[in-house]
Amino acid sequence: MLFLGLAFAGLVVIAACAVKVFVAVRGLGRELQQAKAGLEPKRSALRTAARRLERARE
């Protein structure tokens, strides 16, 4: 019976850690989306400038 209780306690600890990891991954995903949204205008401007430079070389 003791082993069963210890096994259950171990599973509870593992489940708690899994929930923490899941929450952290969701937060990281949100952070990446915000960074992507912030970089998109700069990426577009850089692409436009690169095209202008390419045309100027021709």
N, CA, C and O atoms as a GROMACS GRO file, in nm:
protein
  232
    1MET      N    1   0.082  -0.120   0.000
    1MET     CA    2   0.000   0.000   0.000
    1MET      C    3   0.086   0.126   0.000
    1MET      O    4   0.051   0.227  -0.061
    2LEU      N    5   0.198   0.118   0.069
    2LEU     CA    6   0.290   0.232   0.075
    2LEU      C    7   0.344   0.264  -0.065
    2LEU      O    8   0.353   0.380  -0.105
    3PHE      N    9   0.378   0.159  -0.136
    3PHE     CA   10   0.432   0.181  -0.271
    3PHE      C   11   0.329   0.245  -0.364
    3PHE      O   12   0.363   0.328  -0.448
    4LEU      N   13   0.206   0.208  -0.348
    4LEU     CA   14   0.099   0.265  -0.427
    4LEU      C   15   0.085   0.415  -0.398
    4LEU      O   16   0.067   0.496  -0.489
    5GLY      N   17   0.092   0.451  -0.272
    5GLY     CA   18   0.086   0.592  -0.233
    5GLY      C   19   0.204   0.672  -0.286
    5GLY      O   20   0.188   0.784  -0.332
    6LEU      N   21   0.323   0.612  -0.278
    6LEU     CA   22   0.443   0.679  -0.330
    6LEU      C   23   0.434   0.696  -0.483
    6LEU      O   24   0.474   0.799  -0.537
    7ALA      N   25   0.383   0.593  -0.550
    7ALA     CA   26   0.369   0.601  -0.696
    7ALA      C   27   0.270   0.712  -0.733
    7ALA      O   28   0.294   0.789  -0.826
    8PHE      N   29   0.160   0.720  -0.659
    8PHE     CA   30   0.061   0.824  -0.686
    8PHE      C   31   0.121   0.962  -0.660
    8PHE      O   32   0.100   1.054  -0.739
    9ALA      N   33   0.194   0.976  -0.552
    9ALA     CA   34   0.258   1.104  -0.521
    9ALA      C   35   0.357   1.143  -0.631
    9ALA      O   36   0.366   1.260  -0.669
   10GLY      N   37   0.430   1.045  -0.682
   10GLY     CA   38   0.523   1.071  -0.790
   10GLY      C   39   0.452   1.118  -0.916
   10GLY      O   40   0.498   1.208  -0.986
   11LEU      N   41   0.339   1.055  -0.945
   11LEU     CA   42   0.262   1.096  -1.062
   11LEU      C   43   0.206   1.237  -1.046
   11LEU      O   44   0.198   1.312  -1.144
   12VAL      N   45   0.167   1.272  -0.926
   12VAL     CA   46   0.117   1.407  -0.901
   12VAL      C   47   0.227   1.510  -0.926
   12VAL      O   48   0.202   1.615  -0.985
   13VAL      N   49   0.349   1.479  -0.880
   13VAL     CA   50   0.462   1.571  -0.902
   13VAL      C   51   0.490   1.585  -1.052
   13VAL      O   52   0.512   1.696  -1.101
   14ILE      N   53   0.489   1.474  -1.122
   14ILE     CA   54   0.515   1.478  -1.267
   14ILE      C   55   0.404   1.557  -1.339
   14ILE      O   56   0.433   1.635  -1.430
   15ALA      N   57   0.280   1.536  -1.298
   15ALA     CA   58   0.169   1.609  -1.360
   15ALA      C   59   0.182   1.759  -1.334
   15ALA      O   60   0.155   1.840  -1.423
   16ALA      N   61   0.221   1.797  -1.212
   16ALA     CA   62   0.237   1.939  -1.181
   16ALA      C   63   0.348   2.001  -1.267
   16ALA      O   64   0.333   2.113  -1.316
   17CYS      N   65   0.455   1.929  -1.285
   17CYS     CA   66   0.564   1.979  -1.370
   17CYS      C   67   0.519   1.990  -1.516
   17CYS      O   68   0.554   2.086  -1.585
   18ALA      N   69   0.441   1.894  -1.562
   18ALA     CA   70   0.390   1.898  -1.699
   18ALA      C   71   0.300   2.019  -1.720
   18ALA      O   72   0.306   2.083  -1.825
   19VAL      N   73   0.218   2.051  -1.622
   19VAL     CA   74   0.130   2.168  -1.633
   19VAL      C   75   0.214   2.295  -1.638
   19VAL      O   76   0.184   2.386  -1.716
   20LYS      N   77   0.318   2.303  -1.557
   20LYS     CA   78   0.406   2.421  -1.559
   20LYS      C   79   0.473   2.436  -1.695
   20LYS      O   80   0.483   2.547  -1.748
   21VAL      N   81   0.520   2.327  -1.751
   21VAL     CA   82   0.584   2.332  -1.883
   21VAL      C   83   0.483   2.375  -1.989
   21VAL      O   84   0.515   2.456  -2.076
   22PHE      N   85   0.363   2.321  -1.984
   22PHE     CA   86   0.260   2.357  -2.081
   22PHE      C   87   0.228   2.506  -2.076
   22PHE      O   88   0.216   2.571  -2.179
   23VAL      N   89   0.215   2.560  -1.955
   23VAL     CA   90   0.185   2.703  -1.939
   23VAL      C   91   0.302   2.787  -1.992
   23VAL      O   92   0.280   2.889  -2.058
   24ALA      N   93   0.424   2.744  -1.964
   24ALA     CA   94   0.542   2.818  -2.012
   24ALA      C   95   0.550   2.815  -2.164
   24ALA      O   96   0.586   2.916  -2.226
   25VAL      N   97   0.518   2.703  -2.225
   25VAL     CA   98   0.523   2.692  -2.371
   25VAL      C   99   0.418   2.782  -2.434
   25VAL      O  100   0.444   2.846  -2.536
   26ARG      N  101   0.300   2.788  -2.374
   26ARG     CA  102   0.196   2.878  -2.427
   26ARG      C  103   0.240   3.023  -2.417
   26ARG      O  104   0.218   3.101  -2.510
   27GLY      N  105   0.303   3.059  -2.306
   27GLY     CA  106   0.353   3.196  -2.289
   27GLY      C  107   0.461   3.228  -2.391
   27GLY      O  108   0.464   3.338  -2.447
   28LEU      N  109   0.549   3.132  -2.415
   28LEU     CA  110   0.655   3.152  -2.515
   28LEU      C  111   0.595   3.168  -2.654
   28LEU      O  112   0.643   3.249  -2.733
   29GLY      N  113   0.492   3.092  -2.684
   29GLY     CA  114   0.425   3.104  -2.814
   29GLY      C  115   0.365   3.243  -2.832
   29GLY      O  116   0.376   3.302  -2.940
   30ARG      N  117   0.302   3.294  -2.727
   30ARG     CA  118   0.246   3.431  -2.735
   30ARG      C  119   0.357   3.533  -2.755
   30ARG      O  120   0.344   3.627  -2.834
   31GLU      N  121   0.467   3.514  -2.684
   31GLU     CA  122   0.579   3.607  -2.696
   31GLU      C  123   0.637   3.605  -2.837
   31GLU      O  124   0.672   3.710  -2.891
   32LEU      N  125   0.647   3.487  -2.895
   32LEU     CA  126   0.698   3.476  -3.032
   32LEU      C  127   0.604   3.542  -3.132
   32LEU      O  128   0.649   3.605  -3.228
   33GLN      N  129   0.474   3.528  -3.112
   33GLN     CA  130   0.377   3.592  -3.201
   33GLN      C  131   0.390   3.744  -3.194
   33GLN      O  132   0.383   3.812  -3.296
   34GLN      N  133   0.408   3.797  -3.073
   34GLN     CA  134   0.424   3.942  -3.058
   34GLN      C  135   0.552   3.990  -3.125
   34GLN      O  136   0.553   4.095  -3.189
   35ALA      N  137   0.660   3.914  -3.110
   35ALA     CA  138   0.786   3.951  -3.173
   35ALA      C  139   0.773   3.948  -3.325
   35ALA      O  140   0.822   4.036  -3.395
   36LYS      N  141   0.706   3.845  -3.376
   36LYS     CA  142   0.685   3.833  -3.520
   36LYS      C  143   0.604   3.951  -3.573
   36LYS      O  144   0.636   4.008  -3.677
   37ALA      N  145   0.499   3.987  -3.500
   37ALA     CA  146   0.415   4.100  -3.542
   37ALA      C  147   0.495   4.231  -3.539
   37ALA      O  148   0.474   4.318  -3.624
   38GLY      N  149   0.584   4.245  -3.443
   38GLY     CA  150   0.664   4.366  -3.436
   38GLY      C  151   0.771   4.374  -3.544
   38GLY      O  152   0.808   4.482  -3.587
   39LEU      N  153   0.820   4.258  -3.587
   39LEU     CA  154   0.926   4.256  -3.688
   39LEU      C  155   0.872   4.262  -3.831
   39LEU      O  156   0.947   4.296  -3.923
   40GLU      N  157   0.748   4.228  -3.851
   40GLU     CA  158   0.692   4.221  -3.987
   40GLU      C  159   0.704   4.352  -4.065
   40GLU      O  160   0.744   4.348  -4.181
   41PRO      N  161   0.673   4.469  -4.007
   41PRO     CA  162   0.689   4.594  -4.084
   41PRO      C  163   0.835   4.619  -4.123
   41PRO      O  164   0.864   4.668  -4.232
   42LYS      N  165   0.927   4.586  -4.033
   42LYS     CA  166   1.069   4.606  -4.063
   42LYS      C  167   1.115   4.510  -4.172
   42LYS      O  168   1.195   4.545  -4.258
   43ARG      N  169   1.062   4.388  -4.167
   43ARG     CA  170   1.097   4.290  -4.270
   43ARG      C  171   1.048   4.336  -4.406
   43ARG      O  172   1.118   4.323  -4.506
   44SER      N  173   0.929   4.390  -4.409
   44SER     CA  174   0.872   4.439  -4.534
   44SER      C  175   0.954   4.556  -4.589
   44SER      O  176   0.980   4.563  -4.709
   45ALA      N  177   0.993   4.647  -4.500
   45ALA     CA  178   1.073   4.762  -4.543
   45ALA      C  179   1.209   4.716  -4.594
   45ALA      O  180   1.259   4.770  -4.693
   46LEU      N  181   1.267   4.618  -4.528
   46LEU     CA  182   1.397   4.567  -4.573
   46LEU      C  183   1.385   4.499  -4.709
   46LEU      O  184   1.472   4.515  -4.794
   47ARG      N  185   1.278   4.424  -4.729
   47ARG     CA  186   1.257   4.358  -4.858
   47ARG      C  187   1.242   4.462  -4.969
   47ARG      O  188   1.296   4.445  -5.078
   48THR      N  189   1.168   4.570  -4.941
   48THR     CA  190   1.148   4.676  -5.040
   48THR      C  191   1.282   4.743  -5.073
   48THR      O  192   1.312   4.768  -5.190
   49ALA      N  193   1.361   4.771  -4.971
   49ALA     CA  194   1.491   4.833  -4.994
   49ALA      C  195   1.583   4.741  -5.073
   49ALA      O  196   1.657   4.788  -5.159
   50ALA      N  197   1.580   4.614  -5.045
   50ALA     CA  198   1.663   4.518  -5.118
   50ALA      C  199   1.622   4.511  -5.265
   50ALA      O  200   1.708   4.502  -5.353
   51ARG      N  201   1.493   4.516  -5.292
   51ARG     CA  202   1.448   4.515  -5.431
   51ARG      C  203   1.492   4.640  -5.505
   51ARG      O  204   1.531   4.634  -5.621
   52ARG      N  205   1.485   4.756  -5.434
   52ARG     CA  206   1.530   4.880  -5.497
   52ARG      C  207   1.679   4.874  -5.529
   52ARG      O  208   1.722   4.917  -5.636
   53LEU      N  209   1.757   4.819  -5.437
   53LEU     CA  210   1.901   4.807  -5.461
   53LEU      C  211   1.930   4.711  -5.577
   53LEU      O  212   2.019   4.735  -5.658
   54GLU      N  213   1.854   4.605  -5.583
   54GLU     CA  214   1.873   4.507  -5.692
   54GLU      C  215   1.842   4.572  -5.827
   54GLU      O  216   1.914   4.551  -5.924
   55ARG      N  217   1.736   4.650  -5.832
   55ARG     CA  218   1.701   4.719  -5.957
   55ARG      C  219   1.808   4.822  -5.994
   55ARG      O  220   1.836   4.842  -6.112
   56ALA      N  221   1.865   4.887  -5.895
   56ALA     CA  222   1.966   4.988  -5.920
   56ALA      C  223   2.095   4.927  -5.975
   56ALA      O  224   2.169   4.993  -6.048
   57ARG      N  225   2.121   4.803  -5.940
   57ARG     CA  226   2.243   4.735  -5.988
   57ARG      C  227   2.231   4.699  -6.136
   57ARG      O  228   2.332   4.688  -6.206
   58GLU      N  229   2.109   4.682  -6.184
   58GLU     CA  230   2.089   4.638  -6.324
   58GLU      C  231   2.111   4.745  -6.422
   58GLU      O  232   2.098   4.722  -6.542
   0.00000   0.00000   0.00000
